[in-house]
Amino acid sequence: MSASKSCFLFLLCVASLAKALAQSTPPAFNLRVLETPQPTVIDGKSMVYYELLLDNLLNDSLELKTLEVIQTSDHSVVATFNRDDLSRRYGSLDGTHKGRKGVLNPDGSGIIYLEIALKQADAGVHLIHRLEVDALNQAAAKRSFSVEGGKIQHSKTSPVVLGTPLRGGPWVAIYEPSWERGHRRVMFTTDGEQHIPGRFAIDFIMPDQQGQFSKGNSDSTRNWYGYGVPVLAASDGVVVATRIDFMESLTLSAHPDYPASKATGNYIAIAINNNRVVFYEHLQPGSITVKSGQRVKKGDVIAAIGFTGQTTGPHLHLHVADRNSPLGAEGVPFAIDAFTLLGVYADPSGLGRQPWTPLENKKMVKEHPGPNTVIMFQP
């Protein structure tokens, strides 16, 4: 065989190998975690709430197919999500594919919201993710591939434990991770960075025994049972911010449509241990009794429930964050030292309209109240 023919065959083999490698190599696709999760106990389970950020660097659209959450210590599958699950949990970050649930646009970015129950509560968080997608090219042909990423290695930490922010009750702990416009899924961009401050936020609303939030005309702010109820410092700390310039409408129907920048209404931010900040929002005008720099003790009355800012009715919004910024911080888990579980609204459409489903009264210790549960604090 001549040298020129041997060279030609060698080059042909190299080209074939390069083509095969190109076909088997996963396309350019990034999978990462927005914020390293920390566990907290919710409904008796050690839970982590976190988000996967997806970056599609291809010219093809990607349809999310399956996601496996894998425990790295033993390679067991902790949770599996199918196409329908992912469609409900997915959100676009580029605003260009309205109506295309679960599809990541070419050169687009997206987010998957996850709530995972850990197998071992005391072992920290050690997870990795395997995402399978279908690449949809312009000819509508499908090509499947999978990517592993979003590795989480986080040693065990304990969440902030707060005292009670309110007295007595009953109180409905209103939140639900699956709500598309709930606190859990509202992302804010400040200084070019994305944050979810309300990842573990709770809206506390007082109902009567029939589940109604108000007596008489529900359009009247002052007819709501929780309106004007004292708000307590849930921990020792130092006041690091207040806002007191919001006025209040006498009726819900006359309430202004505030932008996100004014969502908090009148609020107090208190720095506590572990470099955490507790936010108390939508407070009544003239009720705030503390100032920046002031030290407070757990149980001190600091304000009253009001109807200010971006809200649909009088309630206390409570969340804990990693820095002193209502919107430019990450929401972190917290537990409440003690409360009594009275019941739950399994169907959120009944909130404010009908009685809750009663449960056996159970004292909960160092837990985060479950979604739409009805609880009682100590008087």
C-alpha positions as CSV (number, residue, x, y, z in Angstrom):
1,M,0.0,0.0,0.0
2,S,1.4,3.4,-1.0
3,A,2.2,6.0,1.6
4,S,-0.4,8.4,0.2
5,K,-3.2,5.8,0.3
6,S,-2.3,4.9,3.9
7,C,-2.4,8.6,4.8
8,F,-5.8,9.0,3.2
9,L,-7.2,6.0,5.1
10,F,-5.8,7.4,8.4
11,L,-7.4,10.7,7.8
12,L,-10.7,9.1,6.9
13,C,-10.6,7.1,10.2
14,V,-9.8,10.2,12.2
15,A,-12.7,12.1,10.6
16,S,-15.1,9.2,11.3
17,L,-13.9,9.0,14.9
18,A,-14.3,12.8,15.3
19,K,-17.8,12.6,13.9
20,A,-18.8,9.7,16.2
21,L,-17.4,11.6,19.2
22,A,-19.2,14.7,18.2
23,Q,-22.5,12.8,18.0
24,S,-22.0,11.1,21.5
25,T,-20.7,14.2,23.3
26,P,-23.5,15.9,25.3
27,P,-24.5,19.3,23.8
28,A,-23.6,22.5,25.5
29,F,-26.0,22.7,28.4
30,N,-25.5,24.1,31.9
31,L,-27.3,22.7,35.0
32,R,-26.6,24.5,38.3
33,V,-28.1,25.3,41.7
34,L,-29.2,28.8,42.4
35,E,-28.6,28.6,46.2
36,T,-27.2,25.8,48.3
37,P,-30.2,24.4,50.2
38,Q,-30.5,24.0,53.9
39,P,-32.9,21.5,55.4
40,T,-35.8,22.2,57.8
41,V,-38.6,20.0,59.2
42,I,-42.0,20.6,57.6
43,D,-44.9,18.2,58.3
44,G,-42.5,15.9,60.1
45,K,-40.2,15.5,57.2
46,S,-36.7,16.9,56.7
47,M,-37.2,19.1,53.5
48,V,-35.0,21.1,51.2
49,Y,-36.4,23.8,48.9
50,Y,-34.1,24.9,46.1
51,E,-33.9,25.6,42.4
52,L,-32.1,24.3,39.4
53,L,-31.0,26.9,36.8
54,L,-30.8,25.7,33.2
55,D,-28.8,27.4,30.4
56,N,-29.4,26.1,26.9
57,L,-26.4,27.0,24.7
58,L,-27.8,25.2,21.6
59,N,-29.7,26.5,18.6
60,D,-32.4,23.9,19.3
61,S,-35.3,24.1,21.7
62,L,-35.1,21.6,24.6
63,E,-38.2,19.9,26.0
64,L,-37.7,18.7,29.6
65,K,-38.4,14.9,29.8
66,T,-37.3,13.4,33.1
67,L,-35.4,14.5,36.2
68,E,-33.8,12.2,38.8
69,V,-32.5,13.6,42.1
70,I,-29.8,11.2,43.2
71,Q,-28.2,10.9,46.6
72,T,-24.5,10.8,46.0
73,S,-23.6,8.8,49.1
74,D,-25.3,5.6,47.9
75,H,-26.4,6.6,44.3
76,S,-30.0,6.0,45.3
77,V,-32.8,8.0,43.5
78,V,-34.4,10.3,46.0
79,A,-37.1,11.7,43.7
80,T,-38.1,11.4,40.1
81,F,-40.1,13.9,38.0
82,N,-41.7,13.1,34.7
83,R,-42.6,15.5,31.8
84,D,-45.8,16.7,33.3
85,D,-44.2,17.2,36.7
86,L,-41.4,19.3,35.2
87,S,-43.9,21.3,33.1
88,R,-45.6,22.4,36.3
89,R,-42.3,23.1,38.1
90,Y,-40.6,24.9,35.3
91,G,-40.4,28.6,34.6
92,S,-38.7,30.6,31.9
93,L,-36.1,33.2,32.8
94,D,-35.9,34.8,29.3
95,G,-39.7,35.5,28.9
96,T,-39.7,34.3,25.4
97,H,-41.8,31.1,25.4
98,K,-45.2,31.9,26.8
99,G,-47.5,29.0,26.3
100,R,-44.7,26.5,25.9
101,K,-44.6,24.8,29.3
102,G,-41.5,22.8,30.0
103,V,-39.6,23.9,26.9
104,L,-36.3,25.7,27.1
105,N,-35.7,28.0,24.1
106,P,-32.5,28.2,22.0
107,D,-29.9,30.2,23.9
108,G,-32.5,30.5,26.7
109,S,-32.5,30.1,30.4
110,G,-35.0,28.5,32.8
111,I,-35.6,27.3,36.3
112,I,-37.0,24.2,38.0
113,Y,-38.4,24.6,41.5
114,L,-37.8,21.6,43.7
115,E,-39.0,20.5,47.2
116,I,-37.3,17.3,48.2
117,A,-37.8,15.1,51.3
118,L,-34.4,13.8,52.5
119,K,-33.9,10.2,53.4
120,Q,-31.6,10.9,56.3
121,A,-32.4,14.0,58.3
122,D,-29.0,14.2,60.1
123,A,-26.7,13.5,57.1
124,G,-26.6,16.9,55.4
125,V,-27.5,17.4,51.8
126,H,-25.6,15.4,49.2
127,L,-27.4,15.4,45.9
128,I,-26.8,15.4,42.1
129,H,-29.3,15.7,39.3
130,R,-29.7,13.8,36.0
131,L,-31.9,15.7,33.5
132,E,-33.1,14.1,30.3
133,V,-34.3,16.3,27.5
134,D,-35.5,16.1,23.9
135,A,-33.8,18.4,21.5
136,L,-36.3,19.8,19.0
137,N,-34.6,21.0,15.8
138,Q,-36.2,23.1,13.1
139,A,-37.3,20.0,11.2
140,A,-39.3,18.9,14.4
141,A,-37.1,15.9,14.8
142,K,-36.3,14.7,18.4
143,R,-32.9,13.8,19.8
144,S,-32.7,12.8,23.4
145,F,-29.8,13.3,25.7
146,S,-29.1,13.6,29.4
147,V,-27.0,15.8,31.6
148,E,-25.8,15.4,35.1
149,G,-25.1,18.5,37.3
150,G,-26.2,20.7,40.0
151,K,-24.1,18.9,42.6
152,I,-24.9,19.7,46.2
153,Q,-22.5,18.9,49.1
154,H,-23.7,20.6,52.2
155,S,-23.0,19.4,55.8
156,K,-25.8,19.3,58.3
157,T,-26.9,22.7,59.6
158,S,-29.8,23.6,61.8
159,P,-32.3,26.2,60.7
160,V,-32.9,29.4,62.6
161,V,-35.4,28.7,65.4
162,L,-37.8,31.6,66.1
163,G,-40.2,32.3,68.9
164,T,-43.8,33.1,68.1
165,P,-44.4,36.3,66.0
166,L,-48.0,36.5,67.2
167,R,-50.1,35.5,70.1
168,G,-52.9,33.0,70.3
169,G,-54.9,32.2,67.2
170,P,-56.0,30.4,65.2
171,W,-53.7,31.5,62.4
172,V,-53.6,30.1,58.9
173,A,-50.0,29.7,57.7
174,I,-50.6,30.6,54.0
175,Y,-48.2,29.4,51.4
176,E,-47.9,26.7,48.9
177,P,-44.7,25.8,46.9
178,S,-46.6,25.0,43.8
179,W,-48.4,28.3,43.4
180,E,-47.0,30.0,40.3
181,R,-47.2,33.5,41.8
182,G,-46.6,32.4,45.4
183,H,-43.6,33.7,47.4
184,R,-41.7,30.5,46.7
185,R,-41.6,31.2,42.9
186,V,-41.2,34.9,42.8
187,M,-37.7,35.8,41.7
188,F,-36.3,39.3,42.0
189,T,-33.2,40.7,40.1
190,T,-31.2,43.3,42.0
191,D,-27.8,44.6,40.9
192,G,-27.8,42.0,38.2
193,E,-28.2,39.1,40.6
194,Q,-31.3,36.8,41.0
195,H,-32.8,36.1,44.4
196,I,-35.8,34.4,45.9
197,P,-36.3,36.2,49.3
198,G,-39.7,34.5,50.0
199,R,-38.5,30.9,49.5
200,F,-39.8,30.0,53.0
201,A,-42.1,33.0,53.6
202,I,-45.4,32.6,55.4
203,D,-48.4,34.9,55.4
204,F,-50.3,34.6,58.7
205,I,-54.0,35.4,58.5
206,M,-56.5,35.0,61.4
207,P,-59.8,33.2,60.6
208,D,-62.8,32.6,62.8
209,Q,-64.0,29.1,63.6
210,Q,-65.9,29.0,60.3
211,G,-62.8,29.9,58.4
212,Q,-63.9,33.4,57.5
213,F,-61.2,36.1,57.5
214,S,-63.5,39.0,58.3
215,K,-66.8,39.8,60.0
216,G,-69.5,41.7,58.1
217,N,-68.4,43.5,55.0
218,S,-65.1,41.9,54.0
219,D,-64.2,44.9,51.9
220,S,-63.6,46.9,55.1
221,T,-60.0,46.6,56.2
222,R,-60.9,47.0,59.9
223,N,-63.4,44.1,59.7
224,W,-60.6,41.6,59.2
225,Y,-60.0,39.6,62.4
226,G,-56.2,39.9,62.3
227,Y,-56.2,43.6,61.7
228,G,-54.4,45.6,64.4
229,V,-53.2,42.4,66.3
230,P,-49.8,43.0,68.0
231,V,-46.7,41.7,66.2
232,L,-44.0,40.3,68.4
233,A,-40.2,40.1,68.0
234,A,-39.6,36.4,67.3
235,S,-36.0,36.6,68.5
236,D,-33.5,38.7,70.4
237,G,-31.8,41.0,67.9
238,V,-31.1,44.5,66.6
239,V,-33.4,46.5,64.3
240,V,-31.5,47.1,61.1
241,A,-34.2,48.7,59.0
242,T,-37.8,50.1,59.1
243,R,-40.1,51.6,56.6
244,I,-43.0,53.7,58.0
245,D,-44.2,55.9,55.1
246,F,-47.1,53.8,53.7
247,M,-50.6,54.9,54.4
248,E,-53.6,52.6,54.4
249,S,-56.9,52.5,52.5
250,L,-60.1,51.9,54.5
251,T,-61.3,49.3,52.0
252,L,-59.6,46.5,50.1
253,S,-61.2,47.7,46.8
254,A,-59.5,51.1,47.2
255,H,-56.0,49.6,47.8
256,P,-53.4,50.9,45.4
257,D,-51.7,48.5,42.9
258,Y,-48.2,48.7,44.2
259,P,-45.1,47.6,42.1
260,A,-42.7,45.0,43.4
261,S,-40.3,47.7,44.7
262,K,-43.0,48.7,47.2
263,A,-44.2,45.2,48.0
264,T,-43.2,45.2,51.7
265,G,-45.4,48.1,52.8
266,N,-44.4,49.3,56.2
267,Y,-41.9,46.8,57.6
268,I,-39.3,46.0,60.2
269,A,-36.0,44.1,59.6
270,I,-34.3,42.6,62.7
271,A,-30.8,41.1,62.6
272,I,-30.5,38.0,64.7
273,N,-27.9,35.3,65.3
274,N,-26.1,33.4,62.5
275,N,-26.1,36.5,60.2
276,R,-29.8,36.2,59.6
277,V,-32.4,38.9,59.2
278,V,-36.1,38.5,60.0
279,F,-38.6,40.6,58.0
280,Y,-42.0,41.6,59.3
281,E,-44.1,43.2,56.5
282,H,-47.4,45.0,55.7
283,L,-47.5,46.6,59.1
284,Q,-50.2,49.1,60.3
285,P,-49.3,52.8,59.8
286,G,-48.2,54.3,63.1
287,S,-47.9,51.0,64.9
288,I,-44.1,50.5,64.6
289,T,-42.6,51.0,68.0
290,V,-38.9,50.4,67.2
291,K,-36.1,52.3,65.3
292,S,-32.9,51.2,63.5
293,G,-30.2,50.4,65.9
294,Q,-32.5,49.5,68.7
295,R,-32.1,46.2,70.5
296,V,-35.2,44.1,71.0
297,K,-36.0,41.0,73.1
298,K,-37.9,38.0,72.1
299,G,-41.6,38.7,72.8
300,D,-41.4,42.5,72.6
301,V,-44.4,44.1,70.8
302,I,-42.8,45.8,67.8
303,A,-45.8,46.7,65.6
304,A,-49.4,45.6,64.6
305,I,-50.8,43.8,61.6
306,G,-51.8,46.1,58.8
307,F,-52.7,46.5,55.2
308,T,-49.8,48.2,53.5
309,G,-47.8,47.4,50.4
310,Q,-48.5,44.7,47.9
311,T,-51.2,42.7,49.6
312,T,-54.8,41.5,49.1
313,G,-55.8,41.7,52.7
314,P,-54.5,42.4,56.3
315,H,-51.9,39.9,57.4
316,L,-48.4,39.4,58.7
317,H,-45.8,38.5,56.1
318,L,-42.8,36.8,57.8
319,H,-39.6,35.5,56.2
320,V,-35.9,35.1,57.1
321,A,-33.1,36.1,54.7
322,D,-29.3,36.0,54.6
323,R,-28.9,39.8,54.4
324,N,-30.7,43.1,55.1
325,S,-32.5,43.5,51.8
326,P,-36.2,42.8,51.4
327,L,-35.9,41.8,47.7
328,G,-32.1,41.4,47.2
329,A,-31.5,38.5,49.5
330,E,-32.0,34.7,49.6
331,G,-34.8,33.4,51.7
332,V,-33.5,30.8,54.2
333,P,-35.4,28.1,56.2
334,F,-36.6,28.8,59.7
335,A,-38.5,26.9,62.4
336,I,-40.8,28.1,65.2
337,D,-40.0,26.8,68.6
338,A,-43.5,25.7,69.5
339,F,-47.1,25.8,68.1
340,T,-50.2,23.6,68.1
341,L,-51.4,22.2,64.8
342,L,-55.2,22.5,64.6
343,G,-55.9,21.6,61.0
344,V,-55.2,22.2,57.3
345,Y,-56.7,23.5,54.1
346,A,-56.0,20.7,51.7
347,D,-57.9,22.6,49.1
348,P,-56.7,26.2,49.0
349,S,-59.8,27.4,47.3
350,G,-61.5,27.1,50.7
351,L,-59.3,29.7,52.3
352,G,-61.4,32.5,53.8
353,R,-64.6,30.8,52.7
354,Q,-65.1,27.6,54.7
355,P,-63.9,25.8,57.8
356,W,-60.5,24.0,57.7
357,T,-60.2,20.2,58.0
358,P,-59.5,19.6,61.6
359,L,-56.6,17.4,62.7
360,E,-55.8,15.9,66.1
361,N,-54.4,18.8,68.1
362,K,-50.7,18.2,68.2
363,K,-47.9,20.3,69.7
364,M,-45.1,20.9,67.2
365,V,-41.6,21.7,68.3
366,K,-38.9,23.3,66.2
367,E,-40.8,22.9,62.9
368,H,-41.7,25.1,60.0
369,P,-45.5,25.2,59.7
370,G,-46.8,23.2,56.8
371,P,-48.5,24.7,53.8
372,N,-51.9,26.2,54.6
373,T,-52.0,24.6,58.0
374,V,-54.0,26.2,60.8
375,I,-52.0,26.7,64.0
376,M,-52.3,28.2,67.5
377,F,-49.5,30.0,69.3
378,Q,-49.3,30.4,73.0
379,P,-51.6,33.3,74.4
